[in-house]
Amino acid sequence: MPKSLVVLFALLLASPFAWATDRQQDSKADVIELEPYLGVLWSFHARLGDHEGLFLLDTAGGLTVLTPKAATMAGCKPWGTLTGFRMRGDRIDLPRCDNVKLSVSHLQLHAPVAGIWDLMAKVPPGSPELMGSVALDSFAGRVVTLDLAHRQLIIESPRSLAQRVTHAREVSVHYSREIEGMALTPFVGVKGRSGTLWMELDSGSDGGAVINRHIAGELGLDPSIKGGQDVSTTLNGGVALKTRAHVDDLIYDGNIGIPTLCRWIVTFDLKAGRLWIEE
């Protein structure tokens, strides 16, 4: 048989298998199963080195953090200082650990820099022990979908993403990189009376929405009322935002929390800087 025919025959035999393998890899999405924490927040199990434990999922956390105990388990000796600000303006200074790796089944997560923070001092005594809180920085460069109604965080493949966005609306988003560019926090554009407001999407907040007192009037809210008020507007992209909101003194325009996120399926493209919501 001529050499050219041998090569062609080999390619014809190999190609179907290779194409099928590519298709399988392209279509596969990984799923992280979520579970409620204290009936309010969301968490998942992951391994840190040889130790398995519970981690909160905080999409507006900016930076992944470990508890001091978990840092010791990971063999990390905290060093330096990371400085950030929470949405109400309180400053936080945290020691750091570098190159923190978590595993969820076969899936590998990587936080280039993690803060060290005693989360257990912030929850009621007797609460299930946490090893840390995972923010979107641990998923940088990937596309992830948050589906709280089905208790899932989905790591999308190119094919699953293409299928996902056919049922969703793209909305305007800024991904903020605070703390010297190491944090990663999503802010979506919300229509106000005078222009666009930018509000965090926060799976670590138990409120439907929290609005900065200084721009409350942009959403028809009374800044002097301490209790909840109904807010009705849309995100840039046509997604309705109808929820119960509280007015507070913030350093951001606002925050959209779990009660609202439970009604949406949110896809964060942390590589291309895009975001979609399915209602």
Secondary structure, 3 states (H helix, E strand, C coil): CCHHHHHHHHHHHHHHHHHHHHHHHHHCCEEEECEEECCCEEEEEEEECCEEEEEEECCCCECCEECHHHHHHCCCCCEEEEEEECCCCCEEEEEEEEEEEEEECCEEEEEEEEEECCHHHHCCCCCCCEEEEECHHHHCCCEEEEEHHHCEEEECCHHHHHHHHCCCEECCEEEECHHHHCCEEEEEEEECCCCEEEEEECCCCCCCEEEEHHHHHHHCCCCCCCCCEEEEEEECCCCEEEEEEEEECCCCCEEECHHHHCCCEEEEECCCCEEEEEC
